[in-house]
Amino acid sequence: MTHHQTIYDQAGAYDVAFSFRDYAKECDFLFDVARRYAGREPASFLEIAAGPANHALEMARRGLVSTALDRSPGMAAYGLERAAREGLVVEYVEGDMERFALSRTYDIAACMIASWSYLLDNDAVLRNLACVAAALEEGALFVVELSHPRDLLTRRKSTKNVWDAERDGVQVSTRWGLPDDPFDPVTQVRQVTVEVDVEDVNGRRTYRERAPEREYGPNEVKALVEASGRFEMVALLGALDVDLPLDDEKHSWRMIPVLRKRATTP
Ligand SMILES: C[S@@+](CC[C@H](N)C(=O)[O-])C[C@H]1O[C@@H](n2cnc3c(N)ncnc32)[C@H](O)[C@@H]1O
C-alpha cells in the first residue's frame, strides 16, 4: 500500500481525530496569503489530497467555487455527504494528485497537513506541481503545508503524535508513528505506523497500518519548485500565519512554501 488507505477510508473517524483543527482559521490564513501574494481575493479554490474536504467545504460556505481532490473513495463519499447535508456546492474529484486534469482553473490551491508526504520521490513532486499548475490561473497560488524540517533533521519534535479526540459520542485515539518505524536516510522515506482506535455505538475497533511517507528539507523543496519551471516560491512560512517565517526558531512549527504560478512562456 502506498498510503494509509485503510485509515483514510475510515473518513468519519479521521475527521473526529483531526477535529481539534480550526478550519475556518486555516481558510482565513489562505485568504491572507492570497491578498498578500496574489494581490486579490480568491473566487475559486482547489484542495489537493483533501480528505474530508474541510477546507473545500469552508471555502464553499464563503461563496467560492470549490473543488476537492483525493484518491480515497471513503473520503470522497464522506466529503460529498457533508456538502449535501449543508446544501453546499463542492465538486469532489476522486483521483491521484500526481496525475489529474481538471476542466477549469482556480485562483488558489492548497495541500494541507503534510499530505505531500505521500509524494515519495522527486519525480512525484514534479508531476504534482505540473498538474496543479495546469489547474491554476496565471499568478495564482499553491500553498503546501509540510512538517517543520527540525522534525526530520533534529531530535526536537514540533507536534504531538499521540492524542485523543471526541465528537458526537465517537471517541478516537490516534498514534501517528512509532519510535522504531524504519527510516531510510537516502530516500528520506519513513515507514509510518498509524494506529486509530475508534469507540462509538457499534463498539470498539482498532485500525493499524504501516505506509511510506517522505520527509522534506527546505533546500530540496526550493530546488524542486525551481526545477518544476511552473512556480516561483514567494514565501516560506513557519506556521499558518502569513507573518511568521520558517526561520523564526521560537514560534515556527510547520514548513509552508507559498508558490505562485509563473507566467506561461509563449
Ligand atoms: C493526512 S490526510 C489530509 C487530508 C486533508 N488535506 C486535511 O487537511 O485534513 C492525507 C490525504 O491524502 C490523500 N492522498 C494520499 N496520497 C494521495 C494521492 N496520491 N492522490 C490523492 N490523494 C492522496 C489520502 O487519501 C488522505 O485523504
The ligand as a Tripos MOL2 file, in Angstrom:
@<TRIPOS>MOLECULE
LIG
   27    29     1     0     0
SMALL
NO_CHARGES

@<TRIPOS>ATOM
      1 C1         -3.3710   13.4140    6.2630 C.3       1 LIG1
      2 S1         -4.7350   13.3070    5.1450 S.3       1 LIG1
      3 C2         -5.0170   15.0390    4.9170 C.3       1 LIG1
      4 C3         -6.3920   15.4060    4.4590 C.3       1 LIG1
      5 C4         -6.6430   16.9080    4.3510 C.3       1 LIG1
      6 N1         -5.6610   17.5660    3.4940 N.3       1 LIG1
      7 C5         -6.6570   17.5890    5.6940 C.2       1 LIG1
      8 O1         -6.1330   18.7070    5.7870 O.co2     1 LIG1
      9 O2         -7.2140   17.0470    6.6410 O.co2     1 LIG1
     10 C6         -3.9310   12.8230    3.6530 C.3       1 LIG1
     11 C7         -4.8660   12.5970    2.4740 C.3       1 LIG1
     12 O3         -4.0690   12.4160    1.3010 O.3       1 LIG1
     13 C8         -4.7380   11.5030    0.4540 C.3       1 LIG1
     14 N2         -3.7580   11.0090   -0.5260 N.ar      1 LIG1
     15 C9         -2.6200   10.3220   -0.2970 C.ar      1 LIG1
     16 N3         -1.9710   10.1120   -1.4540 N.ar      1 LIG1
     17 C10        -2.7190   10.6720   -2.4410 C.ar      1 LIG1
     18 C11        -2.5720   10.7960   -3.8560 C.ar      1 LIG1
     19 N4         -1.5070   10.2950   -4.4970 N.pl3     1 LIG1
     20 N5         -3.5150   11.4620   -4.5360 N.ar      1 LIG1
     21 C12        -4.6130   11.9780   -3.9140 C.ar      1 LIG1
     22 N6         -4.8040   11.8830   -2.5800 N.ar      1 LIG1
     23 C13        -3.8680   11.2520   -1.8520 C.ar      1 LIG1
     24 C14        -5.2740   10.4580    1.4080 C.3       1 LIG1
     25 O4         -6.3120    9.6960    0.8190 O.3       1 LIG1
     26 C15        -5.7460   11.3630    2.5760 C.3       1 LIG1
     27 O5         -7.1000   11.7040    2.4480 O.3       1 LIG1
@<TRIPOS>BOND
     1     1     2 1
     2     2     3 1
     3     2    10 1
     4     3     4 1
     5     4     5 1
     6     5     6 1
     7     5     7 1
     8     7     8 2
     9     7     9 1
    10    10    11 1
    11    11    12 1
    12    11    26 1
    13    12    13 1
    14    13    14 1
    15    13    24 1
    16    14    15 ar
    17    14    23 ar
    18    15    16 ar
    19    16    17 ar
    20    17    18 ar
    21    17    23 ar
    22    18    19 1
    23    18    20 ar
    24    20    21 ar
    25    21    22 ar
    26    22    23 ar
    27    24    25 1
    28    24    26 1
    29    26    27 1
@<TRIPOS>SUBSTRUCTURE
     1 LIG1         1 GROUP 0 **** ****
